[in-house]
Amino acid sequence: PEFITTEKPPLLKDVEYFEKKLYERCRIPDYYLGK
């Protein structure tokens, strides 16, 4: 994934946090669809 940053690259923990939130956000519609 490409990150738009105005400073240095994000820390590894920030990347993991971003991916975790992105993963959780992508899963939310599945619950509404009843999957």
VOPA-753106 format. One line per 4 residues: number of its first residue (from 1); their letters; for each residue x, y, z of C-alpha. Coordinates in pm, 1 decimal. Layout:
REM VOPA-753106
NUM = A = X:Y:Z | ...
//
This chain:
REM VOPA-753106
1 = PEFI = 0.0:0.0:0.0 | 111.6:355.5:-70.0 | 127.5:600.0:218.9 | 82.8:972.3:169.1
5 = TTEK = 314.6:1132.4:421.5 | 444.6:1483.2:473.5 | 730.9:1362.2:689.7 | 945.5:1053.5:731.1
9 = PPLL = 789.5:709.4:675.1 | 556.3:599.1:956.1 | 684.0:379.4:1234.3 | 625.5:6.4:1208.2
13 = KDVE = 372.0:19.1:1491.3 | 185.2:293.7:1306.9 | 177.8:82.1:992.9 | 47.5:-216.1:1187.8
17 = YFEK = -215.2:5.4:1354.0 | -321.9:144.5:1016.0 | -346.1:-202.1:863.0 | -541.4:-328.2:1165.9
21 = KLYE = -790.8:-41.4:1140.5 | -815.0:-83.0:764.3 | -872.5:-456.5:808.4 | -1142.0:-397.3:1071.1
25 = RCRI = -1308.6:-129.5:858.0 | -1316.0:-363.5:559.7 | -1475.7:-635.6:772.3 | -1762.7:-417.5:897.6
29 = PDYY = -1972.4:-444.2:574.0 | -1955.8:-824.1:602.4 | -2147.9:-806.7:928.9 | -2420.2:-595.7:769.1
33 = LGK = -2438.6:-841.8:479.7 | -2477.6:-1125.4:725.2 | -2166.3:-1309.9:611.7
//
